Amino acid sequence: MSHRSIHWFRKGLRLHDNPALLAAMSDCAELHPVFILDPWFPKNMRVSGNRWRFLIEALKDLDDNLKKINSRLFVVRGKPVEVFPVLFEKWKVTRLTFEVDTEPYARQRDAEVERLASERRVEVIQRVSNTLYDTDRIIAENNGKAPLTYVRMQAVLASLGPPKRPLPAPTLETTKGCCTPWKACYDARYGVPTLEELGQDAGALGPRLYPGGESEALKRLDLHMKRTAWVCNFKKPDTEPNSPSPSTTVLSPYVKFGCLSARTFWWRVAEIYQGKKHSDPPVSLHGQLLWREFFYTAGVGIPNFNKMEGNPVCVQVDWSDNKEHLAAWSEARTGFPFIDAIMTQLRTEGWIHHLARHAVACFLTRGDLWISWEEGQKVFEELLLDADWSLNAGNWQWLSASAFFHQFFRVYSPVAFGKKTDKNGDYIKKYLPVLKKFPAEYIYEPWKAPRGLQERAGCVIGRDYPKPIVVHEAVSKANIQRMKAAYARRSGAEEEKSGKKGVKRRGAAGPSVSELLKKKTKPVKD
């Protein structure tokens, strides 16, 4: 029999490499492509106006691309568990398809929707396409546990072989005999929402540097893939965190929303690598996609992954609760121009370079302010266009030296790190124009400039721009000792536990905690 299908778009906002969508179209008489505006997200997650705009543009582009194959996008408002029983009945649905989503809320939601569908005899088809591999299979191959080091992850993936090749986008030929019933009145009922409907002020948004949508994603991918030498030589640590224009692809928002398939990205890069000398993981473009896979798998396999408490791989640290310092960091008022410039770019544009994220994350947590990584995670969750539950939690644990990375004595200097790649401070002058008249020798440390120079520059420190909220040299040394104490407590707890069980337990990511504590603990300037 021919099916009446709903394909439920969530993250995979694209037609290319969408196996669940193709499954919906197979032997199908009527197709309803649906996106649900689920009130859970704005209620439980912070979403900036910039990210809402990106989503709206992605949905408009998706609708436009569906029109080209004689279909349309139905944007439905409401809770999925309440919406689907109504739609199943209204459209006489026999099949529901969607892409696998591994986040905790998504798993719970999807299980409930699957149960509702089963009660109504609606066939449910789920397909893996948000990640390169099936994360459950990676965990199964690793004896039922998430790999806790990148090297271990690579070993597991080597046993699985390369990722599956992406599937082509559906065409008019694919949809032959399959119609999408659309009435004129549906424009108002099922149309793509406006920013105003979502409670956003369009006038308050930053510049539109990264338009949302699959069409834009594929266009940007094509442009980057034409730079074959750049693709082959790409090494993430060698790119610049503070170049006036991005030194990386900025494809991360498109991969996050599924406007660009990770598998499509992987295989386009693989084609360029063919027969050429190229960089390798973890620093290569393939390496970046594998980092995403690593944190996605960790997010599935580690309980309470986005929290410190109850998270078995996370060092328990006595972070402070200084709300003034947190606000100063979040609002670009720390008095350290490099840090404040990065946070200004984040708030206005919705994207910052990977190494810039390193700098501000270290500053907030173990480097300077001693504030929990969970607080930083919340700010990034709101402001980043590419905010992704698993990657956000994993990277914050890494940068705070709470999990995965344990060299807590390596501290990013909020002064020296930026100077490496931008001695003149052009990046600072771009995002903090109040400092643009300071000479290069004072641009990173304007508080050291003579008062007369500050006045000539039109910016007196303490009046027109804040004084530093901490003395970096002093607090970073003190914080290293605090981290050392946290690791010592963990080591003691591990030894006590292993004593009871009669086994020697290793730390979360390679060397034991006691081995790490024997290493040098004086600050290393990065």
C-alpha positions in Angstrom: 0.0 0.0 0.0 1.1 3.6 -0.5 1.8 5.4 2.7 0.7 8.8 4.1 4.0 10.0 5.6 5.1 12.7 8.0 8.8 13.5 7.9 9.7 15.3 11.1 12.6 17.8 10.6 14.5 18.6 13.8 18.3 19.2 13.4 18.6 17.9 9.9 17.3 21.0 8.1 18.3 19.9 4.6 17.4 17.7 1.7 20.9 16.3 0.9 22.0 13.3 2.8 18.7 12.9 4.6 18.0 9.1 4.7 14.9 9.5 6.9 13.3 11.9 4.4 14.0 9.5 1.6 12.4 6.7 3.7 9.3 8.9 4.1 9.1 9.3 0.3 9.4 5.6 -0.5 6.1 4.2 -1.7 4.4 7.3 -0.5 1.1 8.8 -1.7 1.0 11.9 0.6 4.0 13.5 2.3 3.8 16.1 5.1 7.3 17.5 5.9 6.9 19.0 9.4 9.0 21.2 11.8 7.6 21.6 15.3 8.2 24.8 17.3 8.5 23.0 20.6 8.0 25.3 23.6 10.4 23.1 25.6 13.5 24.7 24.0 13.0 28.4 24.8 11.7 27.4 28.2 14.7 25.2 29.1 17.5 26.5 27.0 18.9 30.0 26.4 18.4 31.1 22.7 19.8 34.4 21.4 18.1 36.5 18.8 20.9 35.7 16.4 20.2 32.0 16.7 16.5 32.4 16.3 17.2 34.4 13.1 19.5 31.6 11.8 16.8 29.0 12.4 14.1 31.1 10.7 16.3 31.5 7.6 17.1 27.8 7.6 13.4 27.0 7.7 12.6 29.4 4.9 15.3 27.9 2.8 14.1 24.4 3.5 10.6 25.4 2.5 11.9 27.0 -0.7 13.9 23.8 -1.5 10.9 21.6 -0.8 8.8 23.7 -3.2 11.3 22.8 -6.0 10.2 19.1 -5.6 6.5 20.0 -5.3 6.4 19.9 -1.5 6.1 22.3 1.4 7.2 22.7 5.0 4.5 22.6 7.7 5.7 24.6 10.8 3.6 23.4 13.6 3.4 25.1 17.0 3.1 23.0 20.2 4.5 20.0 22.2 5.3 17.1 19.9 3.4 14.6 22.2 0.3 16.8 21.9 0.7 17.7 18.2 1.3 14.3 16.7 -1.9 12.5 17.8 -3.9 15.3 16.2 -1.8 15.2 13.0 -2.0 11.4 12.7 -5.7 11.6 12.8 -6.1 14.7 10.6 -3.9 13.5 7.8 -4.6 9.7 8.2 -0.9 9.1 8.7 0.6 5.6 8.3 4.3 6.4 8.6 6.5 8.8 10.6 10.2 9.3 9.9 12.9 11.3 11.6 16.7 11.6 12.1 18.1 10.1 15.3 18.9 12.7 18.0 21.1 11.6 20.9 20.5 14.5 23.4 18.8 13.5 26.7 15.6 15.5 26.1 15.4 14.3 22.5 15.7 10.7 23.5 12.9 11.0 26.1 10.7 12.9 23.6 11.3 10.5 20.7 10.5 7.5 22.9 7.2 9.0 23.9 6.3 10.0 20.3 7.2 6.4 19.2 4.9 5.0 21.8 2.1 7.3 20.7 2.7 6.3 17.0 2.6 2.6 17.9 -0.7 3.0 19.7 -2.1 4.5 16.4 -0.5 1.9 14.2 1.8 4.4 12.6 5.1 2.9 11.4 8.2 4.8 12.8 11.5 4.9 10.9 14.6 6.5 12.5 17.9 7.0 10.6 21.3 8.1 11.7 22.6 11.1 9.8 23.4 13.9 12.3 26.7 12.2 13.2 29.3 10.4 11.0 28.6 7.1 12.8 26.0 5.6 15.0 27.1 6.7 18.5 25.5 3.6 20.1 27.6 1.4 17.9 30.8 3.3 18.8 30.0 2.7 22.5 29.2 -1.0 21.9 32.5 -1.4 20.0 34.3 0.1 23.1 33.0 -2.5 25.5 29.8 -0.5 26.4 31.6 2.7 27.3 32.3 6.0 25.6 35.9 6.4 24.6 37.5 9.0 26.9 40.5 9.9 24.8 40.8 11.0 21.2 43.3 8.2 20.5 41.0 5.6 21.8 38.2 7.1 19.7 40.3 6.8 16.6 41.1 3.2 17.3 37.4 2.3 17.7 36.5 4.2 14.5 39.4 2.4 12.6 37.6 -0.9 13.4 34.4 0.5 11.9 35.9 1.8 8.7 35.1 5.2 7.0 31.7 6.9 7.6 28.9 6.0 5.2 28.7 8.0 2.0 26.1 10.7 1.9 22.8 10.1 0.0 21.7 12.4 -2.8 18.9 15.0 -2.3 15.5 13.9 -3.5 14.5 15.2 -6.9 11.2 15.6 -8.8 11.7 12.1 -10.0 12.0 10.9 -6.4 8.7 12.5 -5.4 6.8 11.3 -8.5 3.4 10.1 -7.4 3.8 11.6 -4.0 2.0 14.8 -3.3 2.0 17.3 -0.5 -1.6 18.7 0.1 -1.3 22.4 0.6 -4.2 24.9 0.9 -4.0 28.7 0.8 -5.1 28.9 4.4 -2.1 26.9 5.5 0.2 29.9 4.9 -1.1 31.5 8.1 -1.4 28.3 10.0 1.7 26.5 9.0 4.0 29.2 7.7 7.6 29.9 8.9 7.4 32.2 11.9 8.7 35.7 12.1 11.2 37.0 14.6 8.3 39.1 16.1 6.2 35.9 16.7 9.2 34.5 18.6 9.4 37.6 20.7 12.6 38.9 19.1 13.4 42.5 18.2 15.0 42.3 14.7 16.5 45.8 15.2 18.5 44.6 18.2 20.3 41.9 16.3 24.0 41.9 15.3 25.2 41.9 11.7 23.9 39.0 9.5 27.3 37.5 8.7 26.2 33.9 8.5 22.7 33.5 6.8 21.0 30.3 7.8 20.0 27.5 5.4 21.1 24.5 3.3 21.6 26.6 0.2 24.1 28.9 2.0 25.8 26.0 3.7 26.5 24.2 0.4 27.6 27.4 -1.3 30.1 28.1 1.6 31.3 24.5 1.5 32.0 24.8 -2.3 34.0 28.0 -1.8 36.2 26.4 0.9 36.7 23.1 -1.1 38.0 25.1 -4.0 41.0 26.1 -1.8 42.6 22.7 -2.2 46.0 23.6 -0.8 44.4 25.3 2.2 42.2 22.2 2.9 45.2 19.9 2.7 47.4 22.0 4.9 44.7 22.9 7.4 45.8 22.7 11.1 43.4 24.1 13.6 46.1 25.2 16.2 47.8 27.2 13.4 44.7 29.3 12.6 44.3 32.7 14.2 41.8 33.3 17.0 41.8 37.1 16.5 42.1 37.7 12.8 39.7 40.5 11.7 37.9 38.0 9.4 37.6 34.3 10.3 40.6 32.1 9.7 38.5 28.9 9.7 35.5 27.7 7.7 32.7 28.9 10.0 30.7 25.9 8.8 29.9 24.9 12.4 26.5 26.6 12.6 25.4 24.9 9.4 26.5 21.5 10.8 24.9 22.2 14.1 21.5 22.9 12.5 22.0 20.1 10.0 21.9 22.5 7.1 25.1 20.8 6.1 25.6 17.0 6.6 28.7 16.0 8.5 29.1 13.1 6.1 28.9 15.3 3.1 31.6 17.5 4.6 33.7 14.5 5.4 33.6 13.0 1.9 34.2 16.3 0.1 37.4 16.7 2.2 38.3 13.1 1.5 38.0 13.7 -2.3 40.4 16.6 -2.0 42.9 14.5 0.1 42.9 11.8 -2.5 46.5 11.4 -3.8 47.8 14.5 -2.0 49.9 15.1 1.1 47.6 16.4 3.8 47.4 17.1 7.6 45.9 14.4 9.8 43.6 14.3 12.9 43.3 15.7 15.4 44.3 19.0 13.8 43.0 18.5 10.2 39.5 19.2 8.9 38.7 15.5 9.3 40.1 15.8 12.8 37.6 18.6 13.6 34.7 16.4 12.5 36.0 13.6 14.7 36.2 15.9 17.7 32.5 16.5 17.1 31.9 12.7 17.0 34.0 12.3 20.2 31.9 14.7 22.2 28.6 13.4 20.8 29.6 9.9 21.9 30.7 11.1 25.3 27.3 13.0 25.6 25.5 9.7 25.0 27.7 7.4 27.2 28.5 9.6 30.2 25.7 10.3 32.8 25.0 14.0 33.7 27.4 15.0 30.9 26.5 18.7 31.1 26.9 19.0 34.9 29.8 18.6 37.4 27.9 16.8 40.1 27.0 13.2 39.2 29.3 13.3 36.2 31.8 10.4 36.7 34.6 11.8 34.4 34.5 15.3 35.9 36.8 16.6 38.6 34.8 18.1 41.5 36.0 21.6 42.0 34.9 24.2 44.7 34.1 26.9 42.2 33.2 30.3 43.6 29.8 32.0 43.0 30.9 35.6 42.2 28.0 37.0 40.2 29.7 40.3 39.6 32.7 38.6 38.0 30.4 36.4 35.9 28.4 39.4 34.6 31.6 41.3 33.8 32.9 38.3 31.8 29.6 37.8 30.0 29.1 41.5 29.3 32.7 42.2 28.1 33.7 44.3 31.2 36.7 42.4 32.6 39.2 45.2 31.8 41.3 42.7 29.7 40.8 43.9 26.1 41.6 40.6 24.5 38.9 38.8 26.6 36.4 41.7 26.2 36.9 41.9 22.5 36.2 38.1 22.1 33.0 38.3 24.3 31.9 41.4 22.3 32.3 39.4 19.0 30.4 36.5 20.5 27.5 38.7 21.7 27.1 40.6 18.4 28.0 38.1 15.8 27.2 34.7 17.4 30.6 33.1 16.5 34.1 33.2 17.8 37.2 31.2 16.8 37.9 27.9 18.6 41.1 29.3 20.2 39.2 32.4 21.3 36.8 30.1 23.1 39.8 28.5 24.8 41.0 31.9 26.0 37.7 33.1 27.5 36.8 29.7 28.9 40.1 29.4 30.7 39.8 33.0 32.0 36.4 32.3 33.4 37.3 29.1 35.1 40.7 27.9 36.3 42.7 30.7 34.8 41.4 33.8 36.6 37.8 34.1 37.9 37.4 30.6 39.4 33.8 30.4 38.2 32.1 27.1 37.3 32.3 25.9 33.7 28.6 25.3 34.0 28.0 29.1 34.1 30.1 29.6 31.0 28.3 26.7 29.3 25.0 28.6 29.8 26.4 31.8 28.2 27.7 29.9 25.2 24.4 28.0 24.9 22.6 31.3 24.5 25.0 33.3 22.3 26.7 30.8 19.9 25.1 30.1 16.6 26.7 26.7 16.7 25.7 26.0 20.4 25.5 22.2 20.5 24.6 20.4 23.8 27.3 17.7 23.6 30.1 19.8 22.2 29.4 22.7 24.5 29.5 20.5 27.6 32.6 18.6 26.5 34.6 21.6 25.5 33.8 23.5 28.7 35.0 20.4 30.8 38.1 20.3 28.6 39.0 24.0 29.0 38.3 24.0 32.7 40.6 21.0 33.0 37.7 19.1 34.6 37.7 16.2 32.2 39.6 15.0 29.1 42.4 17.5 29.5 44.2 17.5 32.8 47.2 19.8 32.4 45.7 22.4 34.7 49.1 24.2 35.0 48.8 25.3 31.4 47.1 28.7 31.6 46.2 31.0 28.8 47.5 34.5 29.4 44.8 37.1 28.7 47.6 39.4 27.5 50.3 37.3 25.9 48.1 34.8 24.0 46.5 37.4 21.8 49.8 39.2 21.0 51.1 36.0 19.3 48.9 36.5 16.2 47.9 40.2 16.5 50.7 42.4 17.9 49.0 45.7 16.9 45.7 44.8 18.5 43.6 45.3 15.3 41.1 42.7 16.5 40.7 44.6 19.8 40.3 47.9 18.0 37.6 46.4 15.8 35.4 45.1 18.7 36.4 47.7 21.4 36.5 51.0 19.4 36.9 52.9 22.7 40.5 51.6 22.7 41.3 52.2 19.0 43.6 55.2 19.7 45.9 53.3 22.1 49.3 52.4 20.6 50.2 48.7 20.1 52.4 48.7 23.2 49.4 49.4 25.5 46.5 48.0 23.6 46.5 44.7 25.5 47.3 46.4 28.9 45.8 49.9 28.6 45.9 50.3 32.4 49.7 50.6 32.1 49.5 53.6 29.8 50.5 57.0 31.3 47.4 59.1 32.2 48.3 61.7 29.6 48.3 59.1 26.9 45.0 57.7 28.1 43.5 61.2 27.9 44.9 61.8 24.4 43.4 58.5 23.3 40.0 59.6 24.7 39.8 56.7 27.0 40.7 56.9 30.7 40.9 53.5 32.3 38.5 53.2 35.2 36.2 55.8 33.7 35.8 55.0 30.0 36.9 51.4 30.1 37.1 49.2 33.2 40.3 48.5 35.2 41.2 44.7 35.3 38.9 42.9 37.7 41.8 40.7 38.8 45.6 40.6 38.8 46.2 37.8 36.4 49.7 36.9 37.6 48.5 36.5 41.2 45.1 34.7 40.7 46.4 32.3 38.1 49.1 31.0 40.4 46.6 30.7 43.3 44.1 28.9 41.1 46.7 26.4 39.9 47.2 25.4 43.6 43.4 25.2 44.0 43.2 22.9 41.0 46.1 20.8 42.4 44.1 20.4 45.6 40.9 19.4 43.7 43.0 16.7 41.8 44.5 15.6 45.1 41.0 15.1 46.5 40.0 13.1 43.4 43.2 11.0 43.7 42.5 10.2 47.3 38.9 9.2 46.5 40.1 7.0 43.6 42.7 5.3 45.8 40.2 4.7 48.5 37.7 3.2 46.0 40.4 1.1 44.3 41.6 -0.1 47.8 38.1 -1.4 48.5 37.8 -3.1 45.2 41.4 -4.3 45.1 42.0 -2.9 41.7 44.1 0.0 40.4 41.8 2.6 38.8 43.1 4.9 36.1 42.1 8.6 35.6 39.4 9.7 33.2 41.7 10.3 30.2 45.0 8.4 30.3 47.5 9.1 33.2 46.4 8.7 36.7 45.7 11.7 38.9 48.7 11.0 41.1 51.0 11.0 38.0 49.6 14.3 37.0 50.2 15.8 40.4 53.9 14.9 40.2 54.3 17.1 37.1 55.4 20.7 37.3 52.6 23.0 38.5 54.0 26.4 37.8 52.1 28.4 35.2 52.8 27.8 31.5 52.1 30.8 29.3 50.0 29.9 26.3 
